[in-house]
Amino acid sequence: MKRWRGVAVIVALVLLLAEATALSLATGPAPLEAGRAFRILLSPLPGLHDLAADATETDRNIVFEVRLPRFLMALLVGAALAVAGVVMQSLFQNPMAEPSIIGVSAGAALGATVALTLGLSFTFLGLTALPLAAFAGAVGVTGLVYVLSRRGGRTPVGLLLLTGIAVASLCSSIASLILVRGNNAQVSDVVFWMMGSVAYQGWKEVYMILPYALLGTVVACVYARDLNALLLGDEQAAYLGINVERVKLVLLGCGALLAASAVAVAGIVGFVGLVVPHLMRILVGPDHRILVPVSFLAGGLLVTLSALLATRLGAVPLGIITALLGAPFFLYLLHRQGTYRF
Amino acid sequence: MDSPPLLEASGVTCGYEERPVLHDLSLQVRAGEFLGLIGPNGAGKSTLLRVMAGTLRPSAGQMRLAGRPLGEYSRREIARRLAVVPAPGSPQFAFLVREFVTMGRTPYLGRLQSDRPQDREAVDEALTDTDALPLADRPITELSAGEWQRVNVARALAQQPEILLLDEPTAFLDLGHQRDIFELLVRLNRERELTVVCVSHDLNLAAEYCPRLAVLAAGSVVAEGAPETVITSDLIGRVYQAPVQVDRGPAGHPRVSLLSEAALQGRAER
């Protein structure tokens, strides 16, 4: 019954994602309706060239250079954040954990602040300084938290959690300190970045997040059994034959890279990493063999729809939408399930 | 007596951080025996269990499993021979009982391998042995304390271990469920030749069910042997720092009664 339910949820999510694809391709300032956009999308496929014989160069550009990358960005950002949330909640045996708990967001924000206020303008592999600095900040800070939490060959999760909180607030205050010295334009750049957006990104950013989102999700799937065992606690997992410290390092790295790549290209998109794993656990149960793939799809769907809404509302930052949608829904879930034990 | 003991601690000293909990402790567990570990709070019982399970390394001395130092085994190898039922805690995530018990197959399965028929058989057998088969499709978050403990034992049995270590398996259980757990352990010990090492706070329960007891105090074994020789009012009174009276239970096992201040005065008056 359980397996059937997992399959049903996957099918439902894939159908909804298809619908979201069509909507995304049809949404934007230029008039280009869904059916036409979809035909243009399919036209490069062999034998389907005639589908969009009437399409202008502008139409093609809108679909392939604006709307498709924007849609893929939203999909990958949501998927990466949701899977990172699943991984962190298992690692910390705590349903309240999310990627920012180990300093990913604060590190990325610090990196972004430095890049924006110093006006860094180098490019590397076609990427601008901003996502690179944010990524470096996120990964660097997470690494620092891990190193500071080592005690005699172990990294107790409680220590990791507290170290994460301390280092994150340190990063935030350094970022604030840099900002108060900056000018108004810089402050508003940073604040906008922090609210998260997928509206202005193109293929470069898609290529930046793609390998991490896919690789991270594959690793999480491969380690599904370990993620299940870790939910019982480090010691219990060790009794089940798991090399806890090594697995924890792999999974922390996996969660950090997933979240860091998402934050680097889209800024801070809150609540996805927390809400999506919860929701999916209610639907399919806590077994990570199904929870990871389902969360990937659901995270992608949630952010895709949020990005759509953000566009329709006239370029409202994405992070605001996900929190506006996510927080009340989360409260409703907590309220509805009186004895909710995750 | 020719084969090496299944589990052997020799001169083990061990502690968390700086504070040593076990001092030069030596103890042997023979294959097929049922050993009870008793002793006051802080004596090092749970620490000893962790050393036996290989999650704590001794700072001096050695722990051996089947004659080979425990440190030479991988976690996976240990988990195939030795299972641990931890001190009772409440589950946080709503796995179904069958999913939870199936986690006991982790040491036998590769990362990309799905459950094989023999894994499902092992899980069914563990559920049957613990009378937990009717619970199989319930979430572990909705079990009573007694059911949850049986399911924990089932998870350990699914590992098909030679040794079962239990940390106060009857804590928080009422009389009937205490009996259920110990009867189950005795049956597994006899019928499946499972070696059982059980930490217990309940002296009478331990004396009733464990053919051999080891008494821990301040990080060392201060007495070991049959309950009749170990459980004396003198030793128990001294180790637990409480006046007790020891007599015989219905099956002839020693029975410990705590003496209240009033009982002591009544005794003096007589």
Boltz contact constraints between the chains, C-beta under 6 A:
constraints:
  - contact:
      token1: [A, 222]
      token2: [B, 111]
      max_distance: 6.0
  - contact:
      token1: [A, 225]
      token2: [B, 106]
      max_distance: 6.0
  - contact:
      token1: [A, 229]
      token2: [B, 103]
      max_distance: 6.0
  - contact:
      token1: [A, 229]
      token2: [B, 106]
      max_distance: 6.0
  - contact:
      token1: [A, 231]
      token2: [B, 93]
      max_distance: 6.0
  - contact:
      token1: [A, 235]
      token2: [B, 55]
      max_distance: 6.0
  - contact:
      token1: [A, 238]
      token2: [B, 55]
      max_distance: 6.0
  - contact:
      token1: [A, 238]
      token2: [B, 75]
      max_distance: 6.0
  - contact:
      token1: [A, 239]
      token2: [B, 84]
      max_distance: 6.0
  - contact:
      token1: [A, 240]
      token2: [B, 79]
      max_distance: 6.0
  - contact:
      token1: [A, 240]
      token2: [B, 106]
      max_distance: 6.0
  - contact:
      token1: [A, 241]
      token2: [B, 75]
      max_distance: 6.0
  - contact:
      token1: [A, 241]
      token2: [B, 76]
      max_distance: 6.0
  - contact:
      token1: [A, 241]
      token2: [B, 79]
      max_distance: 6.0
  - contact:
      token1: [A, 241]
      token2: [B, 106]
      max_distance: 6.0
  - contact:
      token1: [A, 241]
      token2: [B, 107]
      max_distance: 6.0
  - contact:
      token1: [A, 243]
      token2: [B, 75]
      max_distance: 6.0
  - contact:
      token1: [A, 286]
      token2: [B, 93]
      max_distance: 6.0
  - contact:
      token1: [A, 286]
      token2: [B, 94]
      max_distance: 6.0
  - contact:
      token1: [A, 286]
      token2: [B, 95]
      max_distance: 6.0
  - contact:
      token1: [A, 287]
      token2: [B, 99]
      max_distance: 6.0
  - contact:
      token1: [A, 341]
      token2: [B, 141]
      max_distance: 6.0
  - contact:
      token1: [A, 342]
      token2: [B, 93]
      max_distance: 6.0
